[in-house]
Amino acid sequence: MLSATEIRIGVVVAGDSIADEQVINHFVKVAGLSASNISIKHVPNDLQVVMGVLFFAEYTEVDGVVAIVNNAGPEWLLTMQKALYDLQIQWNMPIEIGGAYGAAAAESVVRMVQMQYDMAGELPVERSTPLSVNRKDSIN
């Protein structure tokens, strides 16, 4: 099984209310991630979270993304969840929304990446795709 310390996680934080060190400390403590494999980017507000997640998918080699939102109202949260669900399917990448420091969401992403890795290892060689595939090449 893929160790949590080997998984690369992108984190999109809405606003500047949370310090990067706090997020990293929580992700290492709760999800077992390696601090060096956590990349954090801040977007101006909750409305920009989906685009921030898309940038991680397009321009990095992370295995999953956690979006930390602050003040998304119920209507916007549903819209954001739908958009992130669509990105998750399009990019074949686990994506979760988290509040506060997002540690529970990180734990969920780690478990999904591990499942993806394990299931890819069970496929015949001609059908398997490594996690590190350049995702830019897989989109239109």
Backbone as a ProteinNet text record, in pm:
[ID]
protein_1_A
[PRIMARY]
MLSATEIRIGVVVAGDSIADEQVINHFVKVAGLSASNISIKHVPNDLQVVMGVLFFAEYTEVDGVVAIVNNAGPEWLLTMQKALYDLQIQWNMPIEIGGAYGAAAAESVVRMVQMQYDMAGELPVERSTPLSVNRKDSIN
[TERTIARY]
84.2	0	88.9	45.6	114.5	108.5	221.9	227.8	177.8	112.5	64.2	179.4	298.2	412.3	458.8	414.1	451.2	351.9	237	129	151.2	132.7	146.8	8.5	-10.6	-141	-130.6	-224.9	-239.5	-349.4	-332.5	-431.6	-465.4	-592.8	-640.4	-710.7	-661.5	-719.1	-785.7	-913.6	-985.4	-946.6	-886.9	-847.4	-715.1	-684.1	-556.6	-576.1	-690.6	-720.1	-646.4	-588.6	-519.2	-374.3	-282	-139.8	-102.5	-13.1	30	82.4	158.4	217	108.8	-3	-112.5	-172.8	-193.7	-249.1	-153.3	-26.9	72.2	78.1	83	88.6	-31.3	-150.5	-270.1	-268.9	-226	-222.4	-122.1	-8.4	93	40.9	-19.3	-67	-184.7	-285.3	-408.8	-400.1	-343.4	-344.6	-212.5	-108.9	19	99.1	66.7	137.4	275.5	362.5	493.9	481.1	536.5	527.3	583.1	684.5	746	658.1	553.6	463.5	330.8	326.2	204.9	233.2	154.6	169.5	42.8	59.3	-54.8	-57	-175	-197.3	-322.5	-316.6	-430.8	-499.3	-631.4	-711.4	-783.5	-825.3	-882.8	-1005.3	-1093.3	-1217	-1275.1	-1387.5	-1450.6	-1490.3	-1521.8	-1563.4	-1451.7	-1326.9	-1212.3	-1157.7	-1216.7	-1165.3	-1163.4	-1269.7	-1276.8	-1165.3	-1141.2	-1034.3	-898.4	-878.5	-753.8	-730.6	-836.1	-825.5	-791.8	-856.2	-827.1	-681	-627	-485.3	-394.8	-426.2	-346.8	-351.7	-470.5	-484.5	-406.9	-414.6	-350.8	-200.2	-151.8	-13.5	79.2	29.8	115.8	100.3	177.5	171.3	120.3	28	-28.2	-118.4	-135.3	-220.6	-364.4	-386.7	-519.5	-516	-635.8	-644.9	-749	-716.9	-811	-839.9	-967.5	-1010.1	-1060.7	-1000.4	-1043.4	-1120.6	-1250.8	-1337.7	-1376.6	-1412.1	-1443.1	-1590.6	-1644.9	-1777.9	-1876.2	-1857.4	-1947.9	-2087.7	-2184.6	-2323	-2373.1	-2487.8	-2538.1	-2557	-2606.1	-2627.7	-2493.6	-2398.9	-2268.7	-2194.5	-2208.2	-2140.3	-2188.9	-2317.2	-2369.3	-2313.4	-2306.5	-2250.2	-2103.5	-2029.1	-1887.4	-1867.3	-1949	-1938.6	-1960.7	-2058	-2085.7	-1967.9	-1914.1	-1801	-1678.5	-1652.3	-1537.7	-1558.9	-1682	-1713.4	-1681.7	-1721.9	-1694.2	-1543.4	-1467.3	-1321.3	-1259.4	-1311.8	-1261.8	-1274.3	-1386.5	-1408.7	-1323.2	-1320.8	-1245	-1096.1	-1040.5	-896.6	-857.3	-954.2	-924.8	-837.8	-881.4	-802.9	-897.6	-869.3	-952.4	-945.7	-1063.6	-1075.4	-1177.9	-1146.1	-1236.6	-1246.8	-1361.4	-1379.9	-1367.3	-1291.9	-1276	-1297	-1332.6	-1343.6	-1227.7	-1222.1	-1115.3	-979.9	-910.7	-779.1	-782.9	-898.9	-914.1	-850.9	-815.7	-744.1	-828.3	-956.9	-1042.5	-1053.6	-1060.7	-1065.3	-934.9	-823.4	-693.6	-687.4	-739.9	-742.6	-824.6	-935.7	-1020.8	-948.5	-879.2	-804.7	-694.3	-624.4	-518.5	-576.1	-687.9	-749.2	-791	-843.7	-885	-765	-656.4	-535.1	-478.2	-478.6	-430	-516.1	-646.9	-737	-710	-692.9	-664.5	-534.5	-433.1	-303.1	-315.4	-385.4	-402.1	-479	-585.9	-667.4	-592.8	-513.2	-434	-331.7	-279	-182.8	-244.1	-374.9	-444.5	-480	-469.3	-502.4	-391.5	-426.1	-320.6	-234.3	-109.5	-13.6	-63	-123.8	-166.4	-279.9	-349.3	-459.1	-425.3	-314	-284.8	-223	-254.5	-199.5	-134.4	-6.5	57.8	-0.4	5.6	-46.4	26.9	151.9	232.1	218.2	119.8	99	77.1	129.1	112.5	-33.1	-108.4	-251	-284.9	-193.5	-219.3	-246	-177.6	-191.5	-323.3	-394.2	-515.5	-641.3	-628.2	-744.4	-742.9	-859.8	-881	-758.1
-118.2	0	124.8	222	350.4	419.2	462	531.5	674.9	725.3	863.6	962.3	926.1	1017.4	1030.8	940	945.6	1024.5	1055.9	1121.6	1272.8	1329.6	1474.1	1538	1632.1	1696	1845.2	1894.2	2036.9	2088	2208	2268.2	2407.1	2430.6	2562.6	2621.9	2735.1	2802.3	2930.8	2945.5	3068.4	3177.1	3284.1	3395.3	3369.5	3456.6	3449.2	3427.6	3373.2	3361.6	3246.2	3156	3040.7	3042.5	3028.7	3026.4	2889.7	2890.1	2766.1	2665.7	2712.5	2623.4	2549.7	2616	2551.8	2438.8	2464.3	2361.9	2243.4	2271.1	2164.6	2081.5	2146.3	2073.6	1981.9	2030.8	1948.1	1831.4	1854.5	1748	1639.9	1679.9	1582.9	1502.5	1571.3	1505	1411.8	1458.7	1381.8	1282	1322.9	1237.6	1165.3	1197.5	1128.7	1171	1284.9	1333.2	1386.2	1389.7	1451	1600.2	1683.4	1828.9	1871.4	1802.7	1840.2	1806.6	1725.1	1688.3	1762.8	1870.8	1952.2	2087.2	2120.7	2249.3	2331.1	2452.1	2535.9	2662	2692.8	2817	2883.8	3014.6	3092	3159.5	3154.6	3227.8	3340.3	3445.8	3562.9	3533.6	3443	3417.4	3283	3246.2	3116.7	3101.5	3212.1	3204.1	3156.4	3170.2	3132.9	2994.3	2922.7	2792	2692.2	2684.2	2586.7	2611.4	2737.2	2769.1	2732.4	2756.1	2718.1	2567.3	2489.9	2343.5	2304.4	2367.5	2339.5	2368.5	2477.4	2510.1	2400.2	2347	2236.6	2117.1	2085.5	1971.2	1992.7	2112	2139.9	2159.6	2225.8	2272.2	2204.2	2105.8	2037.8	1887.2	1816.4	1670.1	1618.3	1690.7	1642.7	1522.9	1440.5	1322.2	1350.5	1457.4	1496	1638.8	1696.9	1837.1	1850.2	1934.1	1971.1	2119.6	2154	2293.8	2334.5	2436.4	2485.7	2614.9	2609.1	2724.3	2783.9	2910.4	2980.8	3011.1	3091.8	3146.9	3114	3003	2968.9	2942.1	3014.3	2991.1	2860.9	2812.3	2681.4	2670.7	2776.2	2769.7	2762.4	2844.6	2845.4	2715.1	2662	2537.2	2423	2417.4	2313.6	2329.5	2452.6	2479.6	2440.9	2475.7	2442.8	2290.8	2220.4	2075.3	2012.1	2060.7	2006.8	2032.8	2153.5	2187.9	2103.2	2084.9	2003.9	1856.6	1809.8	1672.1	1652.7	1747.4	1738.8	1737.8	1822.5	1823.8	1690.8	1636.2	1508.6	1399.9	1395.2	1296	1329.7	1454.8	1496.5	1466.8	1491.8	1478.6	1348.1	1263	1136.1	1161.3	1257.1	1302.3	1325.9	1265.8	1292	1438.8	1495.9	1635.1	1638.6	1709.6	1721.8	1867.1	1902	2033	2014.9	2103.8	2098.8	2234.9	2234.9	2358.6	2368.4	2474.7	2498.4	2472.9	2367.4	2338.4	2227.9	2169.4	2070.3	1935.1	1905	1780.1	1656.6	1657.4	1542.6	1522.3	1631.4	1622	1563.9	1602.1	1548.1	1398.9	1355.5	1212.3	1136.5	1193.4	1132.2	1125.2	1232.1	1233.7	1129.1	1117.8	1016.5	878	847.9	714.2	687.9	790.8	772.7	754.7	828.9	812.3	671.7	626	490.8	386.7	405.4	313.6	316	434.7	448.9	375.7	395	332	179.2	129.8	-14.4	-74.5	-8.8	-61.7	-54.4	50.3	59.9	-53.3	-92.4	-201.5	-336.8	-349	-474.6	-490.9	-384.6	-391.3	-460.2	-522.7	-572.5	-454.5	-477.9	-372.4	-283.1	-339.1	-258.2	-161.2	-179.6	-90.4	4.5	-16.4	66.4	200	302.2	435	478.6	512.6	554	684.5	701.7	824.5	947.8	931	1047.2	1087.5	1028.7	1063.3	1213.7	1270.5	1413.9	1439.8	1498.2	1515.7	1613.4	1701.5	1797.7	1723.8	1611.7	1537.5	1461.1	1445.3	1365.4	1447.9	1576.6	1663.1	1713.4	1714.2	1757.3	1818
0	0	0	-73.2	-80.8	55.6	104.7	233.7	217.9	322.3	320.4	300.4	346	332.6	188	100.4	-41	-125.5	-69.2	-143.3	-145.3	-264.6	-283.3	-282.9	-192.9	-176.2	-206.3	-285.6	-307.3	-216.3	-166.7	-78	-130.4	-151.4	-191.4	-70.2	-23	93.6	46.4	80.2	46.7	146.1	96.5	182.1	252.2	345.2	418.1	567.2	607.5	749.9	818	741.5	798.1	750.7	843.6	810.3	752.3	655.1	592	694.3	792.4	892.6	970.9	999.3	1071.3	988.5	859.8	771.2	763	739.4	726.9	854.4	970.1	1096.7	1116.1	1081.7	1094.8	995.5	873	773	810.4	863.6	905.3	1023.9	1120.1	1241.7	1215.2	1144.6	1126.3	1010.9	897.9	778.4	755.2	831	815.7	694.7	637.7	519.6	555.1	456.3	473.2	442.8	529.5	510.3	374.9	326.8	199	78.6	98.3	-10.9	-6.3	69.6	81	17.4	-83.5	-152.1	-128.3	-78.9	-42.7	-128.3	-179.5	-253.2	-197.6	-185.9	-137.1	-255.4	-253.7	-352.3	-277.5	-348.8	-280.3	-193.9	-239.9	-165.7	-207.8	-146.1	-174.4	-320.8	-387.7	-527.6	-619.5	-575.8	-659.2	-628.6	-534.5	-492.8	-608.2	-684.3	-793.2	-894.7	-928	-1022.1	-963.2	-834.6	-769.3	-775.7	-753.2	-764	-907.4	-1004	-1144.1	-1176.3	-1124.6	-1147.7	-1092.1	-973.8	-919.9	-1014.5	-1066.1	-1155.9	-1285.8	-1340.3	-1468.9	-1461.5	-1356.6	-1357.3	-1257.5	-1183.2	-1086.1	-1099.1	-1022.9	-1021.8	-888	-824	-698.3	-724.9	-621.8	-632.6	-592.1	-517.2	-471.8	-422.3	-405.4	-363	-252.2	-154.6	-49.6	-65	-66.1	-73.1	64.2	121.8	253.1	231.6	264.1	244.2	378.8	376.5	500.3	517.5	427.4	448.5	336.9	271.7	161.9	217.1	165.5	206.3	148.2	193.4	149.3	-1.8	-65.4	-210	-283.8	-241.1	-307.2	-278.6	-159.3	-124.4	-213.9	-241.8	-332.2	-473.3	-519.7	-651.6	-656.2	-551.2	-543.6	-540.6	-462.7	-455.9	-592.7	-665.9	-799.8	-892.4	-890.6	-976.6	-940.5	-811.1	-769.9	-801.8	-790.2	-831	-979.3	-1061.7	-1205.4	-1232.9	-1161.3	-1178.1	-1135.2	-1027.5	-977	-1084.3	-1150.7	-1256.7	-1378.9	-1419.4	-1538	-1522.9	-1405.4	-1384.4	-1316.4	-1281	-1213.8	-1090.3	-1009.6	-894.4	-776.3	-661.2	-543.6	-500.7	-475.6	-431.9	-319.6	-212.7	-98	-55.1	1.6	63.2	212.9	276.4	420.8	481.9	607.7	682	779.4	853.3	952.1	888.5	929.1	873.3	768.4	744.3	638.5	663.5	789.2	818.1	786.8	818.8	789	638.4	562.8	417.3	363.8	423.8	382.4	406.5	519.4	550	445.7	404	301.8	167.2	129.3	3.3	6.6	118.3	131.1	109.1	172.2	156.4	12.2	-55.4	-195.2	-287.5	-264.3	-345.2	-324.2	-199.7	-172	-243.8	-242.4	-312.8	-462.8	-517.9	-660.2	-695.3	-615.3	-636.8	-630.3	-527.1	-512.5	-630.3	-671.3	-781.5	-913.2	-934.5	-1056.9	-1061.3	-945.9	-939.5	-970.3	-958	-985.6	-1132.9	-1211.7	-1353.7	-1431.7	-1543.7	-1632.9	-1678.4	-1704.7	-1738.1	-1851.1	-1953.1	-2068	-2034.6	-1921.1	-1885.5	-1772.9	-1704.6	-1588.1	-1629.1	-1552	-1572.6	-1442.8	-1444.5	-1320.3	-1267.3	-1135.9	-1074	-1122.2	-1161.9	-1198.1	-1345.2	-1415	-1555.4	-1568	-1674.5	-1698.1	-1734.6	-1643.9	-1662.9	-1775.3	-1810.1	-1918.6	-2049.3	-2069.4	-2193.6	-2203.4	-2091.9	-2093.2	-2117.8	-2131.9	-2154	-2297.4	-2355.5	-2494.6	-2551.1
[MASK]
++++++++++++++++++++++++++++++++++++++++++++++++++++++++++++++++++++++++++++++++++++++++++++++++++++++++++++++++++++++++++++++++++++++++++++

